[in-house]
Amino acid sequence: MEGTDIMIMIFSMLTSFLMGGIAMLFFGGRTALNYLIVKASRGRKVLIMGKTKFGWRSFVSKKDAKTCVWKYDGKPIITDITAENSVTRYMRLDMVFVDCDKPTVAITLKDGALYPEDFDPETFNNLLIRALTRPNPDGADELKKLVLIAVVLGVLILIGVIAVYIKLGDLAPVVASAVI
């Protein structure tokens, strides 16, 4: 293999990796992004799962001594986590469960429990599939489909351009030998 072929291969692999990562964040919704933010903070932040009237939502909070500071509907909230069994290790990071009707106190978990009884862990273990299958009443699903089609077409065009470039590289020695 020539150096240019290796560079093209590395470039295409890096491009597909980046496009896949961006697509996961785009379709993963807020929960996947919040998970990555908390994971990247290395213990300075905590993932809060807030129980709302419509289900569980995720939030990112700053972790202080015995409190978590986070925002719910644009208002800053301070949640007390001094109770025993209020912070759990779930999905390899610290997580606090909060009832959004009473957000100042974390939900205390039973001994040995990783999550409250009404929390469905199977739903949140695969966040991306849940985000892709959730209904969206504001019509943004059509926009997501159009963007996905544009990304797929862009990848196909990129593959076609690379194939033509490689084919022209193969033909160049034949044309040069015919001219001489």
JOLIN-V449128 format. One line per field, one symbol per residue. ss: DSSP state (H for helix, E for strand, C for the rest). A space follows every 50 residues. Layout:
BEGIN
ss: ???
END
This chain:
BEGIN
ss: CCHHHHHHHHHHHHHHHHHHHHHHHHHHHHHHHHHHHHHHHCCCEEEEEE EECCEEEEEEEEECCCEEEEEECCEEEEEECCCCCCEEEECCEEEEEEEC CEEEEECCCCCCCCCCCCCCHHHHHCHHHHHHHCCCCCCHHHHHHHHHHH HHHHHHHHHHHHHHHHHHHHHHHHHHHHHC
END
